Every structure is written in structure tokens, then in C-alpha cells.
Amino acid sequence: MMRIVTDLTEATENDLNGEFDQPDEAGIGLAEVLRPRVEGRDTEWDRASLLEHTGIDGRRFDQFVTGRLDLTDKTDIEDLANVLHVLDIQWEEAERAVAVSLGTSLGGRREASGPAMPMAARSEPGTPEEDVTRELYADQSEIDRSSNGARVEIAAYLAELRSALDDLG
């Protein structure tokens, strides 16, 4: 049984102590939670109205309804939080479904691998800082795809998602 962890620091410390168990791949994932709420005749939201209301990209939403999440860089957390909030999916249901989907997602823990040196970057106006940083350090890091690396990132993802949902009220 998975222990609920909602604090990023606690999640990291627990993982390093081996207290966070990666969810089994079997179970109800995000796709199975989202599809019934947006597909069919009796649903409150259809895909188009949900996308318009949340302002998220259709490709990103398609990734959610197929259970593919960004485990490594977590660039989809704000959008996922918005969808979960609008669909009024309770944390207990969302946490388990997201954990199951993360358990099958590609990625892991990003670790620095290059030499330390000063760097500078230029970017297009309006480019998010996270994108600039990711591109700047792309050749200076490696992804730890081990089960241990994935466990740390799953705990961090869930903690950040919970925080984003809390911020939405």
C-alpha cells in the first residue's frame, strides 16, 4: 500500500530512506479517471469546452487522457492541476491515478553531469524561464531512469501537484 506524501521535502527524505513505495503498474490510471468525465453523452464537460475553460493545449490534454505525464521535468503539473480542479476530482482519487500513470511514464531524476562553468543564454521574448534553463543545461545533465530515480520523481511530482491544487482552492 502506498503512503500518502504531500510535502516535497518529506517526499525526498522518505524516498532516500526507502519509505516511499512506487505504485504498482496495475490499477486505475489517469486515463481511466479522465475519460468518463469528458467522453459520452451525459458528461458535464466535453473536450472542447474543457480546453476552452482551462486554456490548456489540446495535445497536452490528449497526453493526460492517455496517461502520459512528464515525470522528469514536470512541465505539465499546472495544466493537470487545472483539469483536475475543473472536473472536481478529489485528491484521493487523483493521487492514486496520477501515481499509477507516473509509474508507467518514461523519465526519471535529472542529475548534473557536466563540468561546472559559467553560462549565458539568449532566448525569444516571453520564453518561460524553465524552458530556457532546461535547454541551457540539456547537455550538462543525465536522466537517472532507475527505479530509485523514478521513485524520487514520482514523490516530487505528487507533492508539486498537490501544492498546485491547493493553490487553486
C-alpha angles and dihedrals in degrees: 000000000000119000114227112243119183103165119079094214092047090046092054094044092047091049093051088052091049093245097123114080118206109237120254114258088235115085142067110316131195093273092059091049097047104039098064090051096054105026126069138040101282099050122121092221132039123199096259096049092045092051091048093048096046097036093223125144118263093232090054091050090049088056090054094051090050092048097246114141134175100250097170106045099017093216092151101057098098092048093047091049090052092051093047090048096049092046089049093232109171119237095244092057094039095048095055094043093048091046091053091049092046089052089063097038122105119246140058144191117338112225130186112248108161130082119278110255138144114268137186131196141191123207141174114276110269096025109144114251091234090059092049092049093047092051093043093054098034094110092038097064143054131206117242100215094178119123088252092054091047092049092055092049094046090054091047092047092051092048092050092046091051090050092050091050091048089052090055090056 
